[in-house]
Amino acid sequence: MPATEEEASMDLILWRHAEAEDSIPDSARALTKRGLKQAEKIAAWLNERLPKDAEILVSPAKRAQQTAQALGRPFKTCKAIDVGADAAHLLSAADWPDGTHRCVLLVGHQPTLGQVAALLLGGYEADWALKKGAVWWLSSRVRGERNQVVLRAAIGPDLVDA
């Protein structure tokens, strides 16, 4: 008997850090005023939908840390999703798709987040673009004998009222 969708599913949420200032070193770039507003808008949207027990993993870069702080929830800093990481590192950090957490939120960077989205949704390596501050919410599920990835939401801060 096939597993039910609920039993087989895991959510993976990709959140690109919000707009950051141009400065050096790259890891110390802070969010701009606009970026802080972007992070707050998406954080409010996420907090209405995000399970209480979601695992939140955040790049050590300052702009990603500030983006995640807008959620007001505890999170873990994860070097595996820092600037320059590859898609495999992100998926491994999330333990996708068979992890113990039903929902994992990754706060990270381009082009890696776009590469993860392309790999999971398109089945190939490509540099898909996620807007600054945007969220892509993916779910894994089993239908029949096949594993599938479903795009549940893709939204940027410009589409969220706050």
C-alpha positions as CSV (number, residue, x, y, z in Angstrom):
1,M,0.0,0.0,0.0
2,P,1.5,3.4,-1.0
3,A,2.4,5.9,1.7
4,T,0.0,8.8,2.1
5,E,1.0,12.2,1.0
6,E,1.1,13.4,4.6
7,E,3.4,10.6,5.7
8,A,5.8,11.0,2.8
9,S,6.1,14.7,2.6
10,M,8.8,17.1,3.7
11,D,8.8,20.8,3.1
12,L,11.9,22.7,2.0
13,I,11.7,26.5,2.1
14,L,14.3,28.5,0.3
15,W,14.6,32.2,1.5
16,R,17.0,34.4,-0.2
17,H,18.4,37.1,2.1
18,A,16.9,40.6,1.6
19,E,18.6,43.5,-0.1
20,A,22.0,44.2,1.3
21,E,24.5,47.1,1.0
22,D,27.5,46.8,-1.2
23,S,30.6,46.5,1.0
24,I,33.7,44.5,1.8
25,P,34.1,42.0,3.3
26,D,31.2,40.2,1.6
27,S,30.3,38.2,4.8
28,A,29.8,41.5,6.7
29,R,27.3,43.1,4.3
30,A,24.3,44.3,6.3
31,L,20.8,44.7,5.1
32,T,19.7,48.1,3.8
33,K,16.6,49.9,5.2
34,R,14.7,48.5,2.2
35,G,16.2,45.1,2.9
36,L,15.0,45.2,6.5
37,K,11.5,46.0,5.3
38,Q,11.7,43.1,2.8
39,A,12.7,40.7,5.5
40,E,9.9,41.9,7.8
41,K,7.3,41.4,5.1
42,I,8.3,37.9,4.3
43,A,8.8,37.0,7.9
44,A,5.2,38.0,8.7
45,W,4.0,35.9,5.7
46,L,6.1,32.9,6.8
47,N,5.1,33.2,10.5
48,E,1.4,32.8,9.5
49,R,2.3,29.5,7.7
50,L,5.5,28.1,9.1
51,P,5.1,25.1,11.5
52,K,6.2,25.8,15.0
53,D,8.7,23.0,14.9
54,A,10.3,24.0,11.6
55,E,14.1,23.7,11.5
56,I,15.6,27.0,10.5
57,L,19.2,26.9,9.1
58,V,20.9,30.2,8.2
59,S,24.1,31.2,6.4
60,P,26.7,32.8,8.7
61,A,26.7,35.9,6.5
62,K,25.4,39.0,8.3
63,R,22.7,39.7,5.7
64,A,21.3,36.2,6.0
65,Q,21.4,36.4,9.8
66,Q,19.5,39.7,9.8
67,T,17.0,38.3,7.3
68,A,16.3,35.3,9.6
69,Q,16.2,37.5,12.7
70,A,13.0,39.1,11.3
71,L,11.2,35.9,12.0
72,G,11.7,36.2,15.7
73,R,12.3,32.5,16.0
74,P,15.4,30.5,17.1
75,F,17.6,29.3,14.3
76,K,20.9,27.6,13.7
77,T,23.8,29.1,11.9
78,C,25.0,26.6,9.2
79,K,28.3,27.0,7.3
80,A,27.1,24.4,4.8
81,I,24.8,27.1,3.3
82,D,27.2,30.0,3.3
83,V,28.1,32.1,0.3
84,G,29.7,29.8,-2.4
85,A,28.1,26.6,-1.2
86,D,26.8,24.3,-3.8
87,A,23.3,22.8,-4.2
88,A,24.4,19.4,-2.8
89,H,25.6,21.1,0.5
90,L,22.2,22.8,0.9
91,L,20.3,19.6,0.3
92,S,22.5,17.7,2.7
93,A,22.2,20.4,5.4
94,A,18.4,20.1,5.1
95,D,18.5,16.3,5.0
96,W,16.3,16.5,1.9
97,P,14.0,14.7,1.2
98,D,14.0,12.1,4.0
99,G,15.0,14.1,7.0
100,T,13.6,13.9,10.5
101,H,12.2,17.4,10.3
102,R,8.9,17.8,8.4
103,C,9.8,21.4,7.4
104,V,13.2,23.0,6.9
105,L,13.8,26.7,6.1
106,L,17.1,27.6,4.6
107,V,18.1,31.3,4.6
108,G,20.9,31.7,2.0
109,H,22.2,33.1,-1.2
110,Q,22.1,33.2,-4.9
111,P,23.1,31.5,-7.1
112,T,22.9,28.4,-4.9
113,L,19.2,28.7,-3.9
114,G,18.3,29.1,-7.6
115,Q,20.4,26.0,-8.4
116,V,18.6,24.0,-5.7
117,A,15.2,25.1,-7.1
118,A,16.3,24.2,-10.7
119,L,17.6,20.8,-9.6
120,L,14.5,19.9,-7.6
121,L,11.8,21.3,-9.9
122,G,13.5,21.1,-13.3
123,G,15.6,18.0,-12.7
124,Y,18.8,19.7,-14.1
125,E,21.5,22.1,-13.0
126,A,20.8,25.7,-13.9
127,D,21.0,29.1,-12.4
128,W,17.4,30.0,-11.7
129,A,17.0,33.4,-10.1
130,L,15.3,34.1,-6.8
131,K,14.6,37.8,-6.1
132,K,16.2,39.4,-3.0
133,G,14.0,38.5,0.0
134,A,11.9,36.0,-1.9
135,V,10.7,32.6,-0.7
136,W,10.2,29.4,-2.6
137,W,8.3,26.7,-0.7
138,L,8.8,23.2,-2.0
139,S,7.3,19.9,-0.9
140,S,8.4,16.3,-1.5
141,R,5.8,13.6,-1.8
142,V,5.3,10.1,-3.1
143,R,2.6,9.5,-5.7
144,G,2.3,5.8,-6.5
145,E,5.9,4.7,-6.8
146,R,7.3,8.0,-7.8
147,N,8.9,10.8,-5.7
148,Q,7.7,14.2,-6.7
149,V,8.6,17.8,-5.8
150,V,5.8,20.3,-5.8
151,L,6.2,24.1,-5.8
152,R,3.7,25.3,-3.1
153,A,4.6,29.0,-3.2
154,A,7.0,31.4,-4.8
155,I,6.6,34.9,-3.5
156,G,8.7,38.1,-3.2
157,P,8.4,40.9,-0.7
158,D,6.8,43.1,-3.3
159,L,3.8,40.8,-3.4
160,V,3.2,40.7,0.4
161,D,1.1,43.3,2.1
162,A,2.4,44.5,5.5
